[in-house]
Amino acid sequence: MPEDYARLLTYTLADGQDAGGNRIIPCYLSHSGGHPGFTSRFNVDRAKKNGIVIMINGNEDWQKKDAEYGANALRFDIYEAFQRAYR
């Protein structure tokens, strides 16, 4: 497997607690990455009982004046909106 693919296979697992203080293992799962032509992000929070999967065709980014555009900027904006809505 090419070395650059190894970063696509990593994920995060983190312990946490539910609203009643009970330990949840794993509580939080996440993965983000991409490949030529697409970018993605996956998050699950078992304590909050929510999650999101973002899949975007395209992986080009560009700057225009003071703003960033493109797939990664869109992925970031979608995830930030999700976090604000489901804190």
C-alpha positions, -999 to 999 in steps of 0.1 A, spaced: 0 0 0 15 34 -9 26 55 21 2 84 13 -27 59 17 -17 51 53 -29 86 64 -63 78 49 -67 48 72 -62 66 105 -90 73 129 -95 87 164 -112 69 193 -117 87 226 -133 77 259 -161 99 274 -192 99 296 -229 101 288 -253 126 305 -256 102 335 -219 101 341 -215 65 328 -182 58 310 -186 51 273 -157 34 254 -152 46 228 -173 77 231 -160 96 201 -150 83 167 -137 104 139 -119 101 105 -112 126 78 -93 125 46 -95 123 9 -82 110 -23 -77 127 -57 -112 140 -66 -129 139 -32 -126 148 5 -145 135 35 -151 136 72 -169 112 96 -176 119 133 -198 101 159 -203 112 194 -221 84 213 -226 105 245 -245 132 226 -261 105 203 -252 124 171 -229 122 142 -221 135 107 -207 122 75 -195 147 49 -185 135 15 -176 161 -12 -166 155 -48 -136 176 -55 -105 185 -36 -93 217 -51 -90 248 -29 -83 284 -38 -82 319 -23 -100 350 -36 -94 382 -18 -97 373 19 -119 341 15 -110 305 10 -131 284 -14 -132 248 -25 -138 213 -11 -118 215 21 -132 250 30 -167 236 24 -161 205 45 -148 228 73 -178 251 71 -203 222 71 -186 207 102 -185 240 120 -222 245 114 -229 210 127 -209 216 158 -228 249 165 -261 233 160 -255 201 181 -233 212 210 
